[in-house]
Amino acid sequence: MSPEQVRGRELGARSDLFSFGVVLYEMATGQLPFRGDTSGVITEAILNRAPDKAKQASSGREDGVWGLAWTPGDQIVYTALDSGHWDLFLVDADGANVRQLIFDGHYLEWPTVCDRGRAVVYSSNFDGAGHLWKLDLHSGVSTKLTNGSSEVQPACDAAGESVVYRAQAPNGSSYIFKLPISGGAPVQVSDRIAIAEPMVSYDGQQIAFQSTGRNGRIVAVNIEAGVESKSDLDLAETFDPTGRLARWIPGERAVAFVDIRSSVPNLWKKQPMAGAPETQLTHFTSGIFWDFRYAPDGKYVAMARGSNKSDAVRFSDTSK
């Protein structure tokens, strides 16, 4: 339905062009440009919103649900359900050249690309507990990195010579640790309890993670150049508590996060250092986010999103 039809106006060439554009958009992206759970939501999107520039890069039902990451060569590493097991796959950003990376039949999650694209660090229950493993993308050999308790959600910076992750301490609480990917003893980077994964900036200078502030709200603890900030970064009250997803934006001192202020989860941008107003980045009218990651150059963002019935890795062009 074109905007003219919605408004009850006379139809003409503009309406025909709009309908033709909808057909082309669906052919190119595999989805409708304006989506929603009700006709009212769809109508509002047709009148007031531009379609998000998202393209589908994989077709699996739950692709990327347990994490995805970009390589320096603009490929996406993601988790996928294969023969009843969660394994790692690699795909070009346009959906071509899908390749399975691991075939061990164990539960794998939260891949992150390290060592300048030569390795993928991930969490696995290979030996019965959650530990970090490193996959050499050239040889295909995986090496165990950690031996602690409940070691999950690793994150590397662009150079990727060390990995930051969340792990359980002997007191039962989880904290953020840092470890060289070449091996060695882990170092605890903060004494604040971590309730979600760490965010590592692309230059490796900043580590942020979510904790509970003095007022009980979820806040981000920021560590820059190894020094913990004296004040927390307040997150929006409408920050989506389901996945607690937030990421540094490459080349900016800004964070993208999933927010539900419009009742539908979408990406918003916050510049905590500058104090600038928050801005909306996506305008989806239905669905939920499982994960999202920016490409190292910041031009694209890969998103695992959809519904509880279907998911797929999609990527969106963020260039202006």
Secondary structure, 3 states (H helix, E strand, C coil): CCHHHHCCCCCCHHHHHHHHHHHHHHHHHCCCCCCCCCHHHHHHHHHHCCCCCEEECCCCCECCCCCEEECCCCEEEEEEEECCEEEEEEEECCCCCCEECCCCCCCEEEEEEEHHHCEEEEEECCCCCCEEEEEECCCCCEEECCCCEEEEEEEECCCCCEEEEEEECCCCCEEEEEEECCCCCCEECCCCCCCCCCEECCCCCEEEEEEECCCCCEEEEEEECCEECCCCEECCCCECCCCCCEEECCCCCCEEEEECCCCCCEEEEEECCCCEEEEECCCCCCCEEEEEEECCCCCEEEEEEECCCCEEEEEEECCC
